[in-house]
Amino acid sequence: MDDSLNYYVVDVLSTFRNRYVVKAKGLDDAIDEVVFNEHDPDFKEFSQKHLGTQVFDGRQIEYADLLELSKKDNDYISSWTNSEVIEQLTNTIDYKD
């Protein structure tokens, strides 16, 4: 590993426009149906469009803090080794290309 490289956390918001078509008695009922059911796997999405990604924060992070953050943000990795965290959850820029 190149010691001149540092770890950085970059926080982004990725925005999608999801569209649903609901047959209902009125618009309020259709809206309620979407609000209450959009996460139901049987509720049908009509279309989706990615509207973009906005970067809203970025900062350098130390290795130990990165490992702590990984466990805080991702409950499912509590049994992972430090090497697995780095290999599976971080990216490295290849400056040779």
C-alpha positions as CSV (number, residue, x, y, z in Angstrom):
1,M,0.0,0.0,0.0
2,D,1.2,3.5,-0.8
3,D,1.8,5.4,2.4
4,S,1.3,8.7,0.7
5,L,-2.4,8.0,0.3
6,N,-4.9,8.9,3.0
7,Y,-8.5,7.8,3.7
8,Y,-11.3,10.3,3.1
9,V,-15.0,10.1,3.9
10,V,-17.2,11.6,1.2
11,D,-20.9,12.0,2.1
12,V,-23.3,12.2,-0.8
13,L,-27.0,12.4,-1.3
14,S,-28.3,10.4,-4.3
15,T,-31.7,11.6,-5.5
16,F,-34.3,9.5,-7.4
17,R,-37.7,10.5,-8.7
18,N,-39.9,7.4,-8.2
19,R,-43.3,7.4,-10.0
20,Y,-46.3,5.3,-9.0
21,V,-49.7,4.9,-10.7
22,V,-52.6,4.2,-8.4
23,K,-56.2,3.6,-9.3
24,A,-58.2,5.2,-6.5
25,K,-61.3,7.3,-5.8
26,G,-59.2,10.5,-5.4
27,L,-55.7,12.0,-5.3
28,D,-55.6,12.0,-1.5
29,D,-56.3,8.3,-1.4
30,A,-53.7,7.6,-4.1
31,I,-51.0,9.6,-2.2
32,D,-51.9,7.8,1.1
33,E,-51.5,4.5,-0.7
34,V,-48.0,5.4,-1.9
35,V,-46.9,6.7,1.5
36,F,-48.1,3.6,3.3
37,N,-47.0,1.0,0.7
38,E,-44.0,2.2,-1.3
39,H,-41.7,-0.1,0.7
40,D,-43.9,-3.2,0.2
41,P,-42.2,-5.4,-2.3
42,D,-45.6,-6.1,-4.0
43,F,-46.3,-2.4,-4.5
44,K,-45.6,-1.6,-8.1
45,E,-43.3,1.2,-9.2
46,F,-44.2,2.7,-12.5
47,S,-40.8,4.3,-13.3
48,Q,-37.7,5.7,-11.7
49,K,-35.2,8.3,-12.8
50,H,-31.9,9.2,-11.1
51,L,-31.8,13.0,-10.7
52,G,-28.2,13.3,-9.6
53,T,-25.7,13.0,-6.7
54,Q,-24.9,15.9,-4.5
55,V,-21.7,15.9,-2.4
56,F,-22.5,17.6,1.0
57,D,-19.4,16.7,3.1
58,G,-15.9,15.4,2.8
59,R,-13.1,15.0,5.3
60,Q,-9.9,13.1,5.9
61,I,-10.2,10.2,8.4
62,E,-7.6,8.3,10.4
63,Y,-7.4,4.5,10.0
64,A,-8.7,3.7,13.5
65,D,-11.6,6.2,13.1
66,L,-12.5,4.6,9.8
67,L,-12.7,1.2,11.5
68,E,-14.9,2.6,14.2
69,L,-17.1,4.4,11.7
70,S,-17.5,1.2,9.7
71,K,-18.9,-0.7,12.6
72,K,-21.2,2.2,13.6
73,D,-22.6,2.6,10.1
74,N,-22.9,-1.1,9.2
75,D,-24.3,-3.4,11.9
76,Y,-23.9,-6.5,9.7
77,I,-20.1,-6.3,9.7
78,S,-19.5,-6.7,13.4
79,S,-17.6,-10.0,12.9
80,W,-15.5,-8.7,10.0
81,T,-11.7,-8.3,10.4
82,N,-10.1,-5.0,9.8
83,S,-8.7,-6.3,6.6
84,E,-12.2,-7.3,5.4
85,V,-13.5,-3.9,6.2
86,I,-10.8,-2.2,4.2
87,E,-11.1,-4.6,1.3
88,Q,-14.9,-4.7,1.0
89,L,-15.8,-1.1,2.0
90,T,-13.1,1.2,0.7
91,N,-11.9,2.4,-2.7
92,T,-8.4,3.3,-3.8
93,I,-7.5,5.6,-6.7
94,D,-5.0,3.9,-9.1
95,Y,-2.8,6.9,-10.0
96,K,-0.9,4.8,-12.5
97,D,-3.7,4.9,-15.1
